[in-house]
Amino acid sequence: MDKIKESNKETITRSPVRVGISIGDVNGIGPEVIMKALNDTRLLLDCTPIIYGSSKVFSFHKENLDIKEFVFLNSDSVDGVRDKNINVVNIWKDEIKFELGKATSDGGRLAFESLEAATSDLASGKIDVLVTAPISKDAMSQSGFKFPGHTEYLADMSGEAEALMLMVAPSLRLGLVTSHIPLKDVTTTLTADKVYDKIKSFAASLTKDFGIRRPKIAVFGVNPHAGESGKMGTEELESIIPGINKAKNEEIIAFGPFPADGFFGSSAQQNYDGVLAMYHDQGLAAFKALSFDEGVNFTAGLPIIRTSPDHGTAYDIVGQDKASGASMRNAIYMAIDVFWNHQLEKEITANPLEMQKRVDFRKDKRKETE
């Protein structure tokens, strides 16, 4: 019996996921958190990291870190990388001028070039997923980068009008209706259609990217106490509630609007698979208080997979060996998980059984007796 069981076992093998990593701002903590995240070699069992930048960056930053070994292979293009090794694709040949802790045009230019190279290989299928190290929006704008952040850039490169910015931690998935815009523009940007679109995109992501069937979404108001029936603002009545109702009409399970302060101050979040905030700090202030250094920024609603650590360049601690690699490591693992969730979704929905012809057995029986 044991031999029969042994012969029936299926050996499932997976090719390592090719994880492209843009290096971010070389004057920030991006190179440090990349090295700390990849210093655990067990990660190489699941993926092949491909860093777009220069070996000189890591040689420079390594001098300030308590990392005994950081072994990587050099390559001039993604075609020369080796699976289950850390690979650095050298896209810069010139010497690099480091100004740690400063937003410089050179730092922005190098971050932009790294992002472009990684995005190009992602678009052509040479890498499977993209993980982006932190950038400085100031430095990037100095280099000609015309977008508020990674999310908007990747949406534009994907040909999408908008993407959905999600912040993900083990106990919380938080989406934003508006992200990188001034606070004064939030209420004028909110419409019923925009709220509905974000709810719909969020529900689709929770299903496709995270494998949650029939997800439940909590939606925040934008005013204190969610407007108190119009006494503290009418946005809930005019935009948010109609957006929620439109989603409900399509059998999306959405509730709200909830006051943000009371929601995070209670156990209510445990009843939902996702939380949708109206603007950046409404959601991220609480998220980072609960999950800082562990959370992951995930871009939903695009045909590609992109994650990032939930922190910035941290100029104030660069070069001091104080940055944690936990969020970057979690970002890499999440990108891998979402990649395999997509493959599973394809397997589930591919090649449905063809409709069989219905046989009328009574008719056949009559033929036999004629």
C-alpha positions as CSV (number, residue, x, y, z in Angstrom):
1,M,0.0,0.0,0.0
2,D,2.8,2.4,0.9
3,K,4.4,1.8,-2.5
4,I,1.2,2.6,-4.3
5,K,0.9,5.8,-2.3
6,E,4.4,6.7,-3.1
7,S,3.9,6.1,-6.8
8,N,0.8,8.4,-6.9
9,K,2.6,11.4,-5.4
10,E,2.9,14.3,-7.7
11,T,6.1,16.3,-7.7
12,I,5.2,20.0,-8.1
13,T,8.1,22.2,-9.1
14,R,8.0,25.9,-9.5
15,S,10.4,28.1,-11.4
16,P,11.8,30.9,-9.2
17,V,9.9,34.1,-9.7
18,R,12.0,36.8,-11.4
19,V,11.8,39.8,-9.1
20,G,13.0,43.1,-10.6
21,I,14.1,45.6,-8.1
22,S,14.5,49.3,-8.9
23,I,17.3,50.7,-6.6
24,G,15.5,53.9,-5.6
25,D,17.4,57.0,-4.4
26,V,21.1,56.1,-4.0
27,N,21.4,58.8,-1.4
28,G,18.6,57.3,0.7
29,I,18.1,54.0,2.5
30,G,17.0,52.0,-0.6
31,P,20.4,50.2,-1.1
32,E,20.6,49.5,2.6
33,V,17.1,47.9,2.9
34,I,17.7,45.9,-0.3
35,M,20.8,44.4,1.1
36,K,19.3,43.7,4.5
37,A,16.2,42.1,2.8
38,L,18.2,39.9,0.6
39,N,20.8,38.9,3.2
40,D,18.5,36.0,4.2
41,T,19.4,33.5,1.5
42,R,16.3,31.4,2.1
43,L,14.5,34.0,0.0
44,L,16.5,32.7,-3.0
45,L,14.5,29.4,-2.8
46,D,11.5,31.3,-4.1
47,C,12.8,34.0,-6.4
48,T,15.7,35.4,-8.5
49,P,16.3,39.0,-7.4
50,I,17.4,41.3,-10.3
51,I,18.5,44.7,-9.1
52,Y,18.7,47.5,-11.6
53,G,21.5,49.9,-10.7
54,S,25.2,49.5,-10.2
55,S,27.5,47.2,-8.1
56,K,29.3,50.4,-7.1
57,V,26.3,51.6,-5.2
58,F,26.3,48.4,-3.0
59,S,30.1,48.5,-2.5
60,F,29.7,52.1,-1.2
61,H,26.8,51.5,1.1
62,K,28.1,48.2,2.4
63,E,31.0,50.1,4.1
64,N,28.4,51.5,6.6
65,L,26.6,48.3,7.3
66,D,27.2,45.3,9.6
67,I,26.7,42.9,6.8
68,K,29.5,40.3,6.6
69,E,28.7,39.1,3.1
70,F,26.4,40.3,0.3
71,V,27.2,38.1,-2.6
72,F,25.8,39.1,-6.0
73,L,26.5,38.4,-9.7
74,N,27.1,41.3,-12.1
75,S,25.5,41.5,-15.5
76,D,25.1,44.0,-18.3
77,S,21.5,43.0,-19.0
78,V,18.7,40.8,-17.7
79,D,19.6,38.2,-20.3
80,G,22.8,37.4,-18.4
81,V,21.3,36.8,-14.9
82,R,21.4,33.4,-13.1
83,D,18.4,32.0,-11.3
84,K,18.4,31.7,-7.5
85,N,21.2,34.2,-7.2
86,I,21.2,37.9,-6.4
87,N,21.9,39.7,-9.7
88,V,22.8,43.3,-10.3
89,V,22.2,44.6,-13.8
90,N,24.7,47.5,-14.2
91,I,22.9,50.2,-16.1
92,W,25.3,52.9,-15.1
93,K,28.9,52.9,-16.3
94,D,30.1,56.3,-15.0
95,E,31.3,57.2,-11.5
96,I,28.5,58.0,-9.0
97,K,28.6,61.1,-6.8
98,F,27.0,60.2,-3.5
99,E,25.5,62.9,-1.3
100,L,23.9,60.9,1.5
101,G,20.8,62.3,3.0
102,K,20.2,64.9,0.3
103,A,17.7,65.2,-2.6
104,T,19.9,65.8,-5.6
105,S,19.2,65.9,-9.4
106,D,21.8,63.2,-9.9
107,G,20.1,61.0,-7.3
108,G,16.8,61.6,-9.0
109,R,18.2,60.8,-12.4
110,L,19.7,57.5,-11.4
111,A,16.5,56.5,-9.6
112,F,14.5,57.3,-12.8
113,E,16.9,55.4,-15.0
114,S,16.7,52.4,-12.7
115,L,12.9,52.5,-12.7
116,E,12.7,52.9,-16.5
117,A,15.1,49.9,-17.1
118,A,13.1,47.7,-14.7
119,T,9.7,48.8,-16.2
120,S,10.9,48.1,-19.7
121,D,12.0,44.5,-18.8
122,L,8.7,44.0,-16.9
123,A,6.7,45.1,-20.0
124,S,8.7,42.7,-22.2
125,G,8.2,39.8,-19.8
126,K,11.9,39.4,-18.9
127,I,11.0,39.8,-15.2
128,D,7.8,38.7,-13.5
129,V,7.2,41.3,-10.9
130,L,8.5,44.7,-9.9
131,V,9.6,45.9,-6.4
132,T,10.5,49.5,-6.1
133,A,12.9,50.9,-3.5
134,P,12.0,54.4,-2.1
135,I,12.4,57.5,-4.2
136,S,12.5,61.2,-3.3
137,K,9.8,63.1,-5.1
138,D,11.9,66.2,-4.9
139,A,14.9,64.6,-6.4
140,M,12.8,62.9,-9.1
141,S,11.2,66.1,-10.1
142,Q,14.6,67.7,-10.4
143,S,15.5,65.0,-13.0
144,G,12.4,65.6,-15.1
145,F,10.1,63.0,-13.5
146,K,6.6,64.4,-14.1
147,F,4.5,62.1,-11.8
148,P,3.6,62.4,-8.1
149,G,4.9,58.9,-7.4
150,H,5.5,55.4,-8.6
151,T,1.7,54.6,-8.6
152,E,0.9,57.3,-11.2
153,Y,3.9,56.6,-13.3
154,L,3.1,52.9,-13.6
155,A,-0.6,53.6,-14.3
156,D,0.5,55.9,-17.2
157,M,3.0,53.3,-18.5
158,S,0.3,50.6,-18.4
159,G,-2.1,52.8,-20.3
160,E,-4.5,53.0,-17.4
161,A,-6.2,56.2,-16.3
162,E,-5.7,55.4,-12.6
163,A,-4.3,52.8,-10.3
164,L,-5.4,51.9,-6.8
165,M,-2.8,52.5,-4.1
166,L,-3.1,49.8,-1.4
167,M,-1.2,49.5,1.9
168,V,-1.0,45.9,3.1
169,A,-0.1,44.4,6.5
170,P,-0.9,41.0,8.0
171,S,-4.0,42.4,9.7
172,L,-5.0,45.3,7.4
173,R,-5.5,46.1,3.7
174,L,-6.1,49.7,3.1
175,G,-6.9,51.5,-0.1
176,L,-7.1,55.1,-1.1
177,V,-9.7,56.9,-3.2
178,T,-7.3,59.9,-3.7
179,S,-3.6,59.6,-3.0
180,H,-0.9,62.2,-3.9
181,I,-2.9,65.3,-4.1
182,P,-3.2,68.4,-1.9
183,L,-5.7,68.2,0.9
184,K,-7.6,71.2,-0.4
185,D,-8.3,69.3,-3.6
186,V,-9.7,66.1,-2.0
187,T,-13.3,67.1,-1.6
188,T,-13.5,68.6,-5.1
189,T,-12.1,65.4,-6.5
190,L,-14.5,63.1,-4.9
191,T,-17.5,62.0,-7.0
192,A,-19.9,59.1,-6.8
193,D,-18.3,57.5,-9.9
194,K,-14.8,57.9,-8.5
195,V,-15.8,56.3,-5.1
196,Y,-17.6,53.5,-7.0
197,D,-14.6,52.9,-9.3
198,K,-12.2,52.6,-6.4
199,I,-14.6,50.2,-4.5
200,K,-14.9,48.1,-7.6
201,S,-11.1,48.0,-8.2
202,F,-10.5,47.2,-4.5
203,A,-12.9,44.3,-4.6
204,A,-11.4,42.9,-7.8
205,S,-7.9,43.2,-6.3
206,L,-8.9,41.4,-3.1
207,T,-10.2,38.5,-5.1
208,K,-7.6,38.3,-7.9
209,D,-4.4,39.4,-6.0
210,F,-5.2,38.1,-2.5
211,G,-7.5,35.2,-3.2
212,I,-10.4,36.5,-1.1
213,R,-13.8,35.4,-2.4
214,R,-16.7,37.8,-1.8
215,P,-14.6,40.4,0.1
216,K,-16.2,42.8,2.5
217,I,-15.1,46.4,2.3
218,A,-15.5,49.2,4.8
219,V,-15.6,52.7,3.3
220,F,-14.7,55.9,5.2
221,G,-16.4,59.2,5.1
222,V,-14.3,62.3,4.5
223,N,-15.7,64.7,7.1
224,P,-15.5,64.4,10.9
225,H,-18.1,61.9,12.1
226,A,-18.7,61.0,8.5
227,G,-20.6,64.2,8.0
228,E,-23.3,63.6,10.6
229,S,-26.1,63.5,8.0
230,G,-24.9,66.6,6.3
231,K,-24.3,68.7,9.5
232,M,-20.5,68.6,9.0
233,G,-20.4,68.5,5.2
234,T,-22.4,67.0,2.3
235,E,-19.7,64.9,0.5
236,E,-21.0,61.7,2.2
237,L,-24.5,62.4,1.0
238,E,-23.6,63.6,-2.5
239,S,-20.6,61.3,-3.4
240,I,-19.7,58.6,-1.0
241,I,-23.1,57.0,-0.2
242,P,-24.1,57.1,-3.9
243,G,-20.8,55.4,-4.8
244,I,-21.3,52.7,-2.2
245,N,-24.9,52.1,-3.3
246,K,-23.8,51.8,-6.9
247,A,-21.3,49.2,-5.9
248,K,-23.9,47.3,-3.9
249,N,-26.1,47.2,-7.0
250,E,-23.4,45.2,-8.6
251,E,-23.4,42.8,-5.6
252,I,-20.1,44.2,-4.2
253,I,-20.2,43.9,-0.4
254,A,-19.4,47.5,0.7
255,F,-20.4,49.2,3.9
256,G,-20.2,52.8,5.2
257,P,-19.4,55.5,5.4
258,F,-17.6,55.1,8.7
259,P,-15.9,57.8,10.7
260,A,-12.2,57.0,10.5
261,D,-11.3,57.8,14.1
262,G,-13.8,55.5,15.7
263,F,-13.1,52.8,13.2
264,F,-9.4,52.4,14.0
265,G,-10.1,53.0,17.6
266,S,-12.3,49.8,17.8
267,S,-12.1,46.2,16.7
268,A,-14.3,47.0,13.7
269,Q,-11.5,46.5,11.2
270,Q,-11.5,42.8,12.0
271,N,-14.9,42.4,10.4
272,Y,-13.7,43.5,6.9
273,D,-11.2,42.3,4.3
274,G,-10.4,45.8,3.2
275,V,-10.7,49.4,4.3
276,L,-11.1,52.3,1.8
277,A,-10.0,55.7,2.9
278,M,-10.8,59.0,1.1
279,Y,-7.4,60.6,1.2
280,H,-3.7,59.9,1.9
281,D,-3.2,60.8,5.6
282,Q,-6.6,59.7,6.6
283,G,-5.6,56.1,6.0
284,L,-1.8,56.1,6.1
285,A,-1.4,57.8,9.5
286,A,-3.2,55.0,11.1
287,F,-1.7,52.3,8.9
288,K,1.9,53.3,9.7
289,A,1.1,53.6,13.4
290,L,-0.1,50.0,13.3
291,S,2.4,48.5,10.8
292,F,5.4,50.8,10.3
293,D,8.5,48.9,9.0
294,E,6.4,45.9,8.1
295,G,3.7,47.1,5.8
296,V,3.8,47.0,2.0
297,N,2.7,49.4,-0.7
298,F,0.9,47.5,-3.4
299,T,-0.3,48.9,-6.7
300,A,-3.7,47.4,-7.7
301,G,-5.7,47.7,-10.9
302,L,-2.8,47.3,-13.3
303,P,-1.8,44.5,-15.6
304,I,1.5,44.2,-13.8
305,I,2.5,43.4,-10.2
306,R,4.3,46.1,-8.3
307,T,5.1,46.3,-4.6
308,S,7.2,48.6,-2.4
309,P,8.2,49.1,1.2
310,D,5.8,51.4,3.1
311,H,8.5,53.9,4.1
312,G,10.4,56.6,2.3
313,T,14.1,57.5,1.7
314,A,14.7,58.2,5.4
315,Y,17.4,60.7,4.7
316,D,17.8,61.4,8.4
317,I,19.2,57.9,9.1
318,V,20.9,57.0,5.9
319,G,24.4,55.6,6.4
320,Q,23.8,54.8,10.1
321,D,22.8,51.1,9.8
322,K,19.5,51.9,11.4
323,A,17.1,51.1,8.6
324,S,15.1,47.8,8.8
325,G,14.9,45.5,5.8
326,A,11.6,44.0,7.0
327,S,9.2,46.0,4.8
328,M,11.4,45.5,1.7
329,R,11.5,41.7,2.4
330,N,7.8,41.7,2.9
331,A,7.3,43.6,-0.4
332,I,9.4,40.9,-2.2
333,Y,7.4,38.1,-0.7
334,M,4.1,39.8,-1.4
335,A,5.0,40.2,-5.0
336,I,5.8,36.5,-5.2
337,D,2.5,35.6,-3.5
338,V,0.5,37.8,-5.8
339,F,2.3,36.3,-8.9
340,W,1.3,32.8,-7.8
341,N,-2.2,33.9,-7.0
342,H,-2.5,35.1,-10.6
343,Q,-1.3,31.8,-11.9
344,L,-3.8,30.0,-9.8
345,E,-6.6,32.3,-11.0
346,K,-5.6,31.5,-14.6
347,E,-5.7,27.7,-13.9
348,I,-9.1,28.0,-12.2
349,T,-10.7,30.0,-15.1
350,A,-8.9,28.3,-18.0
351,N,-10.3,25.6,-20.3
352,P,-13.8,25.3,-18.8
353,L,-15.6,22.0,-19.5
354,E,-17.4,22.2,-22.8
355,M,-21.1,21.9,-22.7
356,Q,-22.1,18.3,-23.5
357,K,-25.0,17.5,-25.8
358,R,-28.1,16.5,-23.9
359,V,-29.2,12.9,-24.8
360,D,-32.9,12.1,-24.8
361,F,-32.7,8.6,-23.5
362,R,-36.5,8.1,-23.9
363,K,-36.3,8.8,-27.6
364,D,-33.4,6.3,-28.0
365,K,-35.4,3.7,-26.1
366,R,-38.4,4.2,-28.4
367,K,-36.1,3.6,-31.4
368,E,-34.9,0.3,-30.0
369,T,-38.5,-0.9,-29.6
370,E,-39.8,0.1,-33.0
